[in-house]
Amino acid sequence: MPPSRPGREGRFARRSQLRAMEADGLVHREVFAEVPPRVEYSLTPLGQSLAPVIDALKAWGEGFKAQLAS
């Protein structure tokens, strides 16, 4: 079996996930009329409201990783 090309699939997955987050109102997508085309994403206020949840998950993960190491 030939090796997979993670670059192409990874880009597609990221694009798909970003589009889903845009549809959910978590990120704002801005397209610039340039060559080559450029797209920037930023968090909306709803997306920013998830920061405490993400920080809590990060703290839990770091604690769990430390537990596994000991």
C-alpha positions, 0 to 999 in steps of 0.5 A: 500500500503506498504511503498516504499524503497527509498534507492534502487530506489534512488541508481538506479536514481543516477547511471542513472543520473551519467551515463548520465552525463558521456555520456555527458562528464560532469563527469569522472568515474573511476572504481577500481579493489577492493573488494568490488568494488569502483567507483569514479566520478570527474568533467571534465573541461566541468563539471567544466565550469558549476560552474558559472551557478550552483552558479547563480542558488543557489543565485537565490534560496536563494533569492527566499527562503528569499522572501517566508520567509518574 
